[in-house]
Amino acid sequence: MKNLSRLILTGLLFLVIGSANAQDQNNPWQITIGTNAVDPLGIDQQVGNEDISFSKLYNVAGEWSIGPTPSVISIGKYLDDNFSFVVTGSSNKITKWNPNLHSPGIDFELSSEDAVKVEELMYYGLDGMVKYSFSELLNTNNFEPFVGFGGGYTWMEQPENTGDAYESSTDLEGLATLNLTVGVSYWINDLVGITAQSGLKNSFDETVLVDHFQHSLGVTIKFGGNDSDGDGVYDKYDICPDVAGLAEFNGCPDSDGDGVQDSEDTCPNQSGLAEFNGCPDSDGDGVSDNNDTCPNEAGTKALSGCPDADADGVANAQDACPNEAGPVANNGCPWKDSDSDGVLDKDDNCPNEAGTVANNGCPEVVLPTEEEQAQLISYSRTINFGLGESNFRRSTLPTLRAINAILTAYPKANFVVEGHTDSIGSEAFNQKLSEDRASKVVGFLTKNGVASDRLKSVGFGETSPIKSNSTGSGRAANRRVEVKLDK
C-alpha cells in the first residue's frame, strides 16, 4: 500500500510537470503540495441517544487523522470567467476510528468518545472539481476565497471485526464520492501562495465508506505564463511581446518616458506632453516643436509658432516692417501716401501729386467755362493762312498769344487743334495741308509753355467748311484752325 501511495503522488507530479503551462489569466496553471487530514466524525450522526453534530468538525486531537507532508498534491488549469478545473490526489493513514459510526455493518456498543485506535487504515483519494474564485468579484489581490463542486474516487482499507477488537485489514476497497469544497488562498506574491480548504465527501455506499470531511493545507505555485521580452507582462496580454514595455501600456514601450507609449507618440525619442501626442513645446507657445516653425521663440498658432511683434498677421521673419503694423499684401508694412492727399499710393493714380479722393488721388481738373471754350474757337478761327500755305501770318500772333494764355490758365485741361482748308486743290493735298496748319499752331503753343502732352493736332482737309467755298471771302474763312477742349 505504501508503494501505491508513492506511485499515485509520483504520477500526479509527472502530470503537472509534463503539462507545465498558471491558474489565472496570466499563469493558467497552478500546483499545490501539502498535507491533508481526514475527519470521519465531522457530520451529523447518532450513536444510541447521543447526537454527533458539526461541533465535532474541528476536533483535531480527537478525530483527525493527519497525513505526512507531502500527502496531497493538486493541479489546476484556469478555464475562463474565474472558473478553473482542479485534479487532486491524496493519501493518508487513518489512525482514529469508531466502528459504531464508521462501520455501519459492525455492531459495537461504544459512545462517540470511544474512537478505536487502529494500526493503520490506508486511505487514497483521486478527485476532480470545478472551482470558482471570488477574488475578482470581491476586488481582492492577495485574498482569494473559492468554492468547488465535483466528484472522485476514494480507496480505504476496511477494518476487520475480531469479536472483541477492531483491527485493520489489508482489504482495499474503492467507492465514488460527490464532493463540495470551500477554501481560501492567500497570495504572498503573484506566483506563490498558501491554500487551505475543506471538502465534504459524500459516499455512495456507507457500508464501505461513510461520509467524511477531508481538509488540506499546502503551498500553491502559479506558472505557465510566457513573457518573451521580460517586461512583466505575459505574452498573452502583451501588445508588444518582443519589446520590453510597461504594464500600463499593455507591455508596449515608452522610450522617452513621457507617459505616451511609442506607438502613439509622434516624437518617441523626445520627452513631451500628452496633449501634443508626446512631442515637446520648448517655447511654451502652445505649438508643439514638430509643428513649430520657430520652436525657440514663443509665437502664435496662426503663424505656426512664430512671433508677430506688431500683431499684423505677418511673422517677424517675413515682415518688412516688424515693429509697424501693416497688411499682408504689403509684406507687413503700412501703405504709403507719398503726396499726403489722403489716397494711398496703391489706389492713387497720381501718387506724387496731391489730388482728391473723388479723382482717385489726382488733382481735380479745372476746365475752361463754356464761354471761354467759345472764345477759344472764335480766336482760333481768326488765324488765317494764305492760299496753299501752312504758315500763319504774323498778324495772327496776338491771337495766338491770347489762346496760349487761356490754355496756360488751365494746366490740367487737354486741347485739340483742328486744321481746315478751302476746296481748291485735290482732297489729298488739302488733307495734308490741314494737318500741317494744325501742327504749326501746336508748335507755337508748345514753344510758349503749353505741355506737348496736353495738345494734339488733327487735319480735316476741306470736309468741314464754315463758309461757302464759292466766294473768296468764304474760302478765306475756311482756311483756318480751331482750338477746342479735348473731352
Summary of the structure (lengths in Angstrom):
residues: 487
radius of gyration: 61.5
end to end distance: 138.2
largest distance: 188.1
contacts: 1556
relative contact order: 0.07
helix: 24%
strand: 31%
